[in-house]
Amino acid sequence: MIIKYISFLTGIIWSYSIIKTQSIFSKKAGIIFKIFITKVSWLTFVVACYFGYKNFTIKSTIIGVTIGILLVNIGFYLLKKYINQKFNEKQITIFKSFFEYSLIFLIVYFVLF
């Protein structure tokens, strides 16, 4: 039972973190990210919630979803704080642009080939 609950929490954290990641990208990369990745993550999030509802009590499911969402939001907050302290604005912009173009290239590559 503990392994099932841990897998439920892992699914919630994984899918919500990918959903949350979409807000980081610019508009052009955000649209591609939304179309190809976020839709699947929302489906995964809903399925994980359904899995929790079917295997555990409603109270345990709500607690698990709440814990998962809180952990992801706290993690993003701490990571943002760390990155802003460690790097200057120019370095962050360069890395973000490189990451966005790489993401666009990989999605186009996997769709076409």
C-alpha positions, 0 to 999 in steps of 0.5 A: 500500500505504501508503494502505491501511495508513493507512486501516486505522489510521484505521478502527481509531482512529476505531472504538475512540475511539467505543467508548472514548467510551461510558465517559464518559457516565452510565448513561441516556445510556450505554445509548442510546449503547451501543444505537445507536452502540457496536454499530456501532463494534464492527462497524466495529472488527472489519471494520477488523481483518479488512481489515487481516488480509486486506490485510497480514500478521498481524504488521502487523495486530497492530502496527496495532491495538496502535498504534491502541488506544495512541493512543486511550488516550493521547489520552483520558488527555491530554484528561482531564488538560487538561480537569481543569486547565482547568475546575472540577468544576461546569463539567465537570458542566454541560457533560457534562449538556448534551452527554448530553441533546443526544445523547439528543434527537438520537438520539430525533429521528433514530429518530422522524423 
